[in-house]
Each structure stands twice: as C-alpha cells, then as structure tokens.
Amino acid sequence: MPASRRTAAEAAADREHDVWKFKPYPLRMAMLTTIYGFGLYKWWMYVSS
C-alpha cells in the first residue's frame, strides 16, 4: 500500500500546485503589481538621476 499512499500524496501536491499556477488571485496580483511597480519606479529614479 505505500505506493498508493505516495501516489495520493503526489496527486494532492499536483493539485495544490495547479491551484497556485492557474487560479487568479486578484488581491495577490494587485499587491504584487504595487510592490513591483514601486520597486521599478525607485530603480528608474536611481538610474535616471
């Protein structure tokens, strides 16, 4: 039975990965966009000065 338990665990891990990979999280996307946008702005101000 260890093989079936391992297979079930792998399937669960694959499902968890698929959720993070494909499901859009609007709040998460907005937060990341804000953080990266601010970082890019600060970098551009440093580079252009």
C-alpha positions as a Markdown table, in Angstrom:
| # | Residue | x | y | z |
|---|---|---|---|---|
| 1 | Met | 0.0 | 0.0 | 0.0 |
| 2 | Pro | 2.9 | 2.5 | 0.3 |
| 3 | Ala | 2.8 | 3.1 | -3.4 |
| 4 | Ser | -0.8 | 4.1 | -3.4 |
| 5 | Arg | -0.3 | 6.4 | -0.4 |
| 6 | Arg | 2.7 | 8.0 | -2.2 |
| 7 | Thr | 0.7 | 8.3 | -5.4 |
| 8 | Ala | -2.2 | 10.0 | -3.5 |
| 9 | Ala | 0.3 | 12.4 | -1.9 |
| 10 | Glu | 1.8 | 13.3 | -5.3 |
| 11 | Ala | -1.7 | 13.8 | -6.7 |
| 12 | Ala | -2.5 | 16.2 | -3.9 |
| 13 | Ala | 0.7 | 18.1 | -4.4 |
| 14 | Asp | 0.0 | 18.4 | -8.1 |
| 15 | Arg | -3.5 | 19.7 | -7.4 |
| 16 | Glu | -2.1 | 22.2 | -4.9 |
| 17 | His | 0.5 | 23.4 | -7.5 |
| 18 | Asp | -2.2 | 23.7 | -10.1 |
| 19 | Val | -4.3 | 25.9 | -7.9 |
| 20 | Trp | -1.4 | 28.3 | -7.4 |
| 21 | Lys | -0.4 | 28.1 | -11.0 |
| 22 | Phe | -3.7 | 28.7 | -12.7 |
| 23 | Lys | -6.2 | 30.3 | -10.3 |
| 24 | Pro | -6.1 | 34.1 | -10.4 |
| 25 | Tyr | -6.0 | 35.8 | -7.1 |
| 26 | Pro | -7.0 | 39.5 | -7.7 |
| 27 | Leu | -5.8 | 40.8 | -4.3 |
| 28 | Arg | -2.5 | 38.9 | -4.7 |
| 29 | Met | -2.0 | 40.3 | -8.2 |
| 30 | Ala | -2.8 | 43.8 | -7.1 |
| 31 | Met | -0.3 | 43.6 | -4.1 |
| 32 | Leu | 2.5 | 42.2 | -6.3 |
| 33 | Thr | 1.8 | 44.8 | -9.0 |
| 34 | Thr | 2.0 | 47.6 | -6.4 |
| 35 | Ile | 5.2 | 46.2 | -4.9 |
| 36 | Tyr | 7.0 | 45.6 | -8.2 |
| 37 | Gly | 5.7 | 48.9 | -9.6 |
| 38 | Phe | 7.1 | 50.8 | -6.7 |
| 39 | Gly | 10.4 | 49.0 | -6.9 |
| 40 | Leu | 10.6 | 49.7 | -10.6 |
| 41 | Tyr | 9.8 | 53.3 | -10.1 |
| 42 | Lys | 12.5 | 53.7 | -7.4 |
| 43 | Trp | 15.0 | 51.9 | -9.6 |
| 44 | Trp | 14.2 | 54.1 | -12.6 |
| 45 | Met | 14.6 | 57.3 | -10.4 |
| 46 | Tyr | 18.0 | 56.0 | -9.3 |
| 47 | Val | 19.1 | 55.1 | -12.8 |
| 48 | Ser | 17.9 | 58.3 | -14.4 |
| 49 | Ser | 19.5 | 60.6 | -11.9 |
